[in-house]
Amino acid sequence: YRSVEYMIQAAEGTKFHTTKILAVHNGTAAYLTEYGTIFNTSTLATYDVDISGGNIRLLSTPASSGITTYVISFTATKV
C-alpha cells in the first residue's frame, strides 16, 4: 500500500485526543501530515511514520507516563 489515512483516538483517564493522519511512502521514506486534531485538555501523544520491511508503520509517543489507550482505524490505498 502506498498511502494510508489514519483516524486515531487516544484517551488517558478523562482526557481525550483525536486526530487524523495522511501518510505516504516511496519505498524508502515515509511522510505524513496531521490534521483535524481535537483534544479536551492537552495533546496526549505525538505521531510519526516510518518504513519497516517495505511497510509503512505508525509510531506513537505518549506525552506522559500515564496509561494512554488508543483506538486506530485506517484506510490503505494501493497504487
LINGI-V396797 format. One line per field, one symbol per residue. ss: DSSP state (@ for helix, = for strand, . for the rest). A space follows every 10 residues. Layout:
ss=???
This chain:
ss=..======== ==..====== =====....= =========. ....====== ==..====== ==......== =======..
